[in-house]
Amino acid sequence: MIESGETHVILNTGFEANTNWLMTVAMAADLVRWFQLLCFDGSWRDARPKALRWGIFHAPGRLVHRARQRVVRIIDGWPTAQVLLDAYQRIELIA
């Protein structure tokens, strides 16, 4: 969780606010991990949060709704484009 970059913000307004912030960060870390386990294979399944942030979450793309379908548009030539498309297909299979 330290590598995710979310623990650098500690609120000084009180114990309850800090507890809520920590629970939010922990839930976000759990969601990212489940996303990895369900949607990726190979090296991306065990990738560190920093690698996910720069390789997957910062990918330039757009989700477009067209004719009652969702279309994922990712810039041509992006190094992890196929990984993202495979993950999106796995999400559709789950849903």
C-alpha positions as CSV (number, residue, x, y, z in Angstrom):
1,M,0.0,0.0,0.0
2,I,2.9,2.3,0.5
3,E,3.9,2.0,-3.1
4,S,0.5,3.1,-4.3
5,G,1.2,6.6,-3.2
6,E,-2.0,7.1,-1.3
7,T,-0.6,6.9,2.2
8,H,1.3,10.3,2.0
9,V,-1.9,12.2,2.9
10,I,-2.6,12.0,6.6
11,L,-5.4,14.2,7.8
12,N,-4.8,16.2,11.0
13,T,-8.5,16.8,11.8
14,G,-9.0,13.9,14.1
15,F,-8.7,10.2,14.7
16,E,-12.0,9.4,12.9
17,A,-11.1,11.2,9.8
18,N,-7.7,9.4,9.6
19,T,-9.4,6.1,10.2
20,N,-11.9,6.8,7.4
21,W,-9.1,7.8,5.0
22,L,-7.1,4.7,5.8
23,M,-10.2,2.5,5.2
24,T,-10.8,4.2,1.9
25,V,-7.2,3.6,0.8
26,A,-7.4,0.0,1.9
27,M,-10.6,-0.6,0.0
28,A,-9.0,1.0,-3.1
29,A,-6.0,-1.3,-2.8
30,D,-8.3,-4.3,-2.5
31,L,-10.2,-3.3,-5.6
32,V,-7.0,-2.9,-7.6
33,R,-5.8,-6.3,-6.5
34,W,-9.1,-8.0,-7.4
35,F,-9.0,-6.2,-10.7
36,Q,-5.5,-7.7,-11.3
37,L,-6.6,-11.2,-10.4
38,L,-9.8,-11.2,-12.4
39,C,-8.7,-9.3,-15.5
40,F,-5.0,-9.9,-16.2
41,D,-2.8,-12.8,-16.8
42,G,1.0,-13.2,-17.0
43,S,3.2,-10.6,-15.6
44,W,0.5,-8.0,-15.2
45,R,-1.3,-10.2,-12.6
46,D,1.5,-9.7,-10.2
47,A,2.6,-6.2,-11.2
48,R,3.3,-3.6,-8.6
49,P,0.9,-0.7,-8.1
50,K,3.4,1.7,-9.7
51,A,3.7,-0.4,-12.8
52,L,-0.1,-0.6,-13.1
53,R,-0.4,3.1,-12.7
54,W,2.1,3.9,-15.5
55,G,1.3,1.0,-17.8
56,I,-2.5,0.6,-17.4
57,F,-4.2,3.4,-15.6
58,H,-2.5,6.2,-17.4
59,A,-3.2,4.8,-20.9
60,P,-4.9,7.4,-23.1
61,G,-8.2,6.1,-24.2
62,R,-11.9,6.7,-24.4
63,L,-15.0,4.6,-23.7
64,V,-17.6,5.5,-26.3
65,H,-21.3,4.4,-26.4
66,R,-22.4,3.8,-29.9
67,A,-25.5,1.9,-31.1
68,R,-26.2,0.4,-27.6
69,Q,-22.6,-0.9,-27.5
70,R,-19.6,0.1,-25.6
71,V,-16.5,0.7,-27.7
72,V,-13.0,1.1,-26.1
73,R,-10.8,3.4,-28.1
74,I,-7.1,3.3,-27.2
75,I,-4.4,5.2,-29.1
76,D,-2.7,3.0,-31.8
77,G,0.7,1.9,-30.8
78,W,0.2,2.2,-27.0
79,P,2.5,-0.5,-25.5
80,T,-0.3,-2.1,-23.3
81,A,-3.2,-1.6,-25.6
82,Q,-3.8,-5.4,-26.1
83,V,-3.5,-6.0,-22.4
84,L,-6.2,-3.4,-21.8
85,L,-8.5,-4.8,-24.4
86,D,-8.1,-8.3,-23.0
87,A,-8.9,-7.0,-19.6
88,Y,-12.0,-5.2,-20.9
89,Q,-13.2,-8.4,-22.6
90,R,-12.8,-10.3,-19.3
91,I,-14.9,-7.7,-17.5
92,E,-17.6,-8.1,-20.1
93,L,-17.6,-11.9,-19.6
94,I,-17.9,-11.4,-15.8
95,A,-20.8,-8.9,-16.1
